[in-house]
Amino acid sequence: MAVNLQKSFSSLNEHLAKQFDGAGVHRSFTVPFVEGQPTADHVASVGQAAATAGGITGNLITSAHRAGGKGYGSGDGETAGHPVQKLKETVIPKDDENAKASILATQKHLNNIKSLLGDNDPTVQTAQSQLDLVKKTDGAGMNLFDFGVMLQQLVFAPLQAVARAHNDTKPTGPGYPKLSGPVAQSDDSAQPSGAAPAPDAGAAPAAPDASATPEAPAPQGQ
């Protein structure tokens, strides 16, 4: 089974945007995707919108195609900016369902990465440890900015590891072939909880581009 890292990272961002909206933090801007629009054009539109609303650094950016929509390359989604200062001033309450949903979406994305790199990859282990810590409180007491940045950033190093491993699967890459799912074990415990079955090398996804990394979530209009 192929693993769609773009889709699961998009879901993470979609849940964060919903959480910010639900907490009453009004968006600085929203830039819808346009069917067939080149990524560069969408990025330019986001930059123009942000320029009149505090700039890129003044907003926490989320970019997602809506769950159940047509996916990448379609108009079913948007890039949004929420003001950093307002996010910092908003604290997550106890038992917040939107926070729980954001954490679950992050776990699903990390599980997808695990199915490619394996549970023993050091970047995966570090990310899982960080996520396990926030699960203990479901983010209660954290401000929305710290919470959102943490969830986006903790998957960054594992995504880089996937990109490096993918490069090694190319005939021109060092160590070809390298990327495949974890070696199958004799019992069900070898499969990460909630993860898709490990794909074979032929089902490995393309290396995540800028649209699939936390530091540049906007370019998803390709």
N, C-alpha and C positions, 0 to 999 in steps of 0.2 A: 504494500500500500504506500502510495506517495504521501509525503508529509508537506503540507502547505504552510510554510513559515510566514509568508506574507499574510495569509488569511488569519492566522492566530495572533500575529502582532497587530493586525488591523482591529481584531476583536478587543484586544487589550486597550487600544486607544479609544475605541468606541465606548467601552465601559467607563473609562476615565472621564471622557467628555460628558457622559450621562450623569456621572457622579457629581462633577463640578456644577452642571446645570441644576441638578436636583438639590444641591446645597445652597442655591440662590446666588451663585456667582455668575453675573451676566457676562456674556461673551464680548470681547473687544471687536471681534470680526468673525465672519464665517465665509469661506470661499468654496462654493460647490464645485465638484468635479464636472467636467463637460465630456460627453461621449466622444471618444477618440482624440481628445486634446493631448498634445505632446506634454510630457512631464515638465519640460523647461518652461512652457507657457503657464502651467499651473503654479509652479514655483514663483514665477515672476508676479503672478496675480496675488499670491500670498504675501510676497514682499511689499507690494504696493499697498495692500490692505493694512499690513502691520505698520507701515511707515506713518500712517495717520492715527495709529492707536497704541502708541507707546513703544513701537519697534518690536523686533523679534525677541530681544532680550527682556522686554517688559511684559512678555506674555509666555505662558506655557502652551506649547503647540501640540495639538493632537490631530491625527490625520487617519481617516478610516473610511472604508467602503462598508455600507450597511449590511449587517447580517441578513441573509436571505435575498440579497440583491444580486445583480449581475456580476459583481466583483470587479477586478482590476480592468481598467480600460473603459469602464462604463461611467455613467453619470450618477450612479447610486452611492453617493458619499460626499464627504466634504473635509476640508481642513479648517480647524477652528483655533482661535486664540483666546485664552482666558487670562485676565490680568493677574500678574504675579502677586502684586500687593494684596489684592482681595483674597487670593488663594491662601496667602500667608496669614491673613486675619481670620480665616475660617477653620475651625477645629472640628475634626470628625467626632461625632458623638458615639457613645457606646451602642453596640449592636446595630450599626448602620448597614442596611441591606445593600446599598450601592457600593460601599467599601468592600463588603464581602464578595460582591460580584466581580469587582475589579481584581481582587486577589485571586479569585478562581480563574479568571481569564488569563492572568499572569502564569498561574500554575499550569494551565493547559498549554500555553505557549512554551513554557520550559519543558514540559513533558514531550512535546514535539521535538525539541532540540535534543533531549535525552535519547529519543529513539534513533537519532543519527549518531550521536557522540558516545552514548553509553553513560551509565550512572557514575562511573569512576573518573570521568573527565574532570580535572580540577576546576575548570571554570563553571561547570555544571554544579559541582559540589558546593562551591562558594555561593553561587546564586541561590541554590536550594536552602542553604543555611540562613541566608539573609531573609528569604521569603518565609521560612519557618518561624523566624523571630517575630515578624509582623503578624503572622497568623495567630499568635498567642493572644493578641489584643484586637485583631481585625482592624488595626490602625487607629483605634480609639485614642484620642488625646493628641494625635498628630495633626498638624495643619495640612491642608489640601496640597499645598505646593510641595512640601517635603515628601508627602505620600506619593504624589504623582511622579515626581522626579525619581524617587527610589524605585518604583515599579518599572519605569522605562529604562533606567540605567542598569538595574541588576541583571537584565537579560543581554546587555550589550556585549560583554566579554564572551559569553557562550555563542552569540551570533558571529563574532569575529572568528571564533574557533571553527564554526561550521564553514565559514568562507575560506579559511585556510585549508581545511580538509577537502573541501570541494575543488580547490585549485589543484590538489594532488591527484584528483581523479582524471584530470585532463591529460591526454597523451603527452602534452608538452610540460606538464607540471612535475615537480620532483616527487619521487616515491609512488608514481602511478602504478596500480590503483590503490587508494587508501580508504576513501569514505564509503562505509556501508553501515548497516545497522549492527547493534551489538550481537555477538555470537549467541545463537540460541542455546538456552539451557534446558535441562530436562524437566524443570518444574515451572509453574506459572509465576513464581516470584521473580523471575528474570525480567519480566516486563514491568516497566514503571507504571505505577497506579495512574490510570486515566490516559496513558499514552497510546498513540496509535502503534500497531505492530511495526516492528523494525522493517524498513524497506530494504530491498536489495540494491546493489550499486546502480542498477539501471533506473531505479525509481527515485534516486536522490534528487532533491530540488536544486535549482540554480542557486548560486551563492547569493545571499541577501544583498541587495544594493542599498543605496542610501535611503530608499523608501522603506526598508525593513530594519533600520537601525534607530535607536531611541534618539540620537542626536539630530537626526534629520527626518522626522516622520512625515513631513509635508509631501515629498515627491511620490505620490501614488497614482497620479493621473495617467500613467502610461498604458 
